């Protein structure tokens, strides 16, 4: 992890209801617990504004900075922030819009790692094809591959996720994020999963996934 100095992760899926925003909050909260990061910024690029709403309800200062930037100024703002002399050891998480538009594509183009949460069902994985197309476009614009990782999210206990589900040709994280009450409880109380759950299965999953993401690519 010491190799990371400035890092941008984009959490995106063109389909809603994938647990995208919950995952972005959980990852930002986990990075904020790591001493190597001088600042963690969570950008709410989703016009629904769920992260911004969550932040407005926080009693104490959140463990990370929240920006609400759901328009085409996001590229300039992120690049300007990362060019600052004090940008060393800054991690940015982008909660991208859940639709296949130019804003989502910009968020993907900014990323050092694209994280795609996908519930384990055929319909959800098929819908992810649009996100894969946007990733391919962004790689063409950049002229090089962009590391990406699919995450099996909102997994229900007892579900056979190794059944005939047509997963797109992208790397899949070993860590799964199960559908747990802890995530809903934390969000409803404007807390991170780290603040609410402490040492718990939900927290362990997020911590393990964060380590996978840091080591991916």
N, C-alpha and C positions, 0 to 999 in steps of 0.2 A: 504493500500500500504506500510505502514511502515514495514510490516513483510518481504518484499523483500530486500535481501542484495546482492545476486548474482543470476542472472537470465539469462537463455538462451531460446530464442524462435527460432524455425525453421519454416520458411515459405516455404512450399513445395507442389508441385503437379507434378505428373509424366507426365502430359500433358502440352504442351506449350500454350501460349496465354490465360492464366487464370488471368493475372494481378498480377502475383506473385511478380515480381521485383518492380513494382510500389507500391504494398502493403508493401513490406519490407522497401522500402525507406520512405514511409509515417509513418510507425510505429516507425522506428528509429528516424525520425524527431520529432515525438510527444514525445517520451520518453526523447529526448534531451531537451525539454522545461520544464521538471519536475525537481525540485530542488533536489529530493531525489537521483538522479543518479550522481555519481562523474564522470562516463565515460559511454558513449554508443558506442558500437562497432558494425558496420554493416559489416558482412563477406560476400564477394562475392564468393560463392562456385559454381557458375554457370559458366561452361567453356565458355559461350557466353560473359562473362565479362561486362555485361551492367552496373552494379553498378560501377565497376572500371572505365569504360569509362565516366560515369556521373561525378565521382569524379575528373577525370583529366580535366574536363571542368569548374569546380567550380572556380570562380574568388576569392572569399574570402574563408577562411578555412570553411569547412563544419561543421555543428553543432555536428557532431559525427565523430568518427574515422572509416576509411574504410580499411579493409584488403582484399586482393585478395588471396584466398587459395582454388583453385579448384582441389586439389589432395588429396591423402590419408594421408597427414600429418595434416589434419585439426583437427583430434581428439587430437593428442599430443599437438598441438599449443593452442587449446582452453583450454584443461585441465591445461596446464602449466600456461596460463594467469590467470585462475580462482584460482589457488593455491597461487598466489602471495599475500603477506601481504596487498598490497594496492588494492586488488580485491573487497573489500567491496563496496557495492552500485555500482557494475558494471553490466550493462545490455548488453547482446550480442544478436543481431538479425542475423540469418543465412539465406541468400537467396540461397536455395538449388538448385541443378541441376534439370531441368525439364525432368527427365527421371528416369526410375526405375532401377538404378544401385547401386553399392556398396557405391559410394560417397553419394548419396541421403540417403541411409540407415544409414550411419555413422552420417549424419546431424540429422536425426530423433533420433538416439540413444543418441545424446548429449543433447537433448532438455528437458527443464522443461515443455514446452508447444509446441505442434505441431499445426501450423495454416495452414489450407488447403483452399486456395481460389478456388472457383468453380463457373464459370458462370452458370446461371440457365438454363441449357438445358440438355436434356436427354443424349446426346452423351458425354458431359463434365462430368456428374456425373458418368456415367458408366466407363469412363476412370480413375476416381479417385479410382476405386477398387484396382489398383496396389499400390497406396499410402497407402491404408488401409492395404494391405498385408504386406507392409514394416513396418508399425506401429506395426502390430501384431508380426512380427519377432523381432523388437526392444524391445517390452515388454517382449518377451521370454528371450532375452539376458539379460535384466536388472532384470528380475524376479519380476516385478511389473508393474502396469498400467502406461502409460504415458498420461497425460492429452492432449486432442486434441480438436480442435474447427474448424468446417467448416465455411467458410465465403462466403456468396453469393456475388460474385464480378462481376464487369462490368455489373451491372443490368441496363437495359434500361428502361426509363420512360414508364409507361403504361404496362409493361410486367407482366403477371399473373404468378408470381413465385410459387404460390400455386397450380398450375396445376399438372397433373400426372407426376411429375418428380421423378425418383427413387433415392432419396437421400440415401446414405449409412447410416448404423446404427451408426452415430456419432453425438455428440452435434452440434447444428447449432447456430451460433451467432444471436442475435436479430438484431444487426446493419448490414445493407447491405451497400456495397460500390457500388455506382452507377457509370455508365460510364459517366464521366464529362470531359468537355474540360479542366478544371483547372489542372487535373493530367497531361495531355499531354503537356500543356503550361509550367507547372513547370519543367517537365523533359527536355523539349527542351531548357530551359534556365538554366539548371543545378542548379535548386533551389528545395528546399523541398516544399511540399504543404503548410507547415506552413509559409514559407517565401513568397511564391507567393500569396496565397489566403487569409491569415490572418483569419478574421472572415467571414466564408462562409459556405454554405451547405457541400462542399467537406471537409473542415477542421473539421466541427462538426461531420461528419460521422467518420472520422479517430480518433478524440478525444474520441468519444463514444465507438468505437471498442477497442481502447487501454485500456479504463477502463474495458470493458468486459473481455479482455484478462488478465489483472492484477487480476481480481476477479475470474477467472475461475480456476477450479481444486482444 
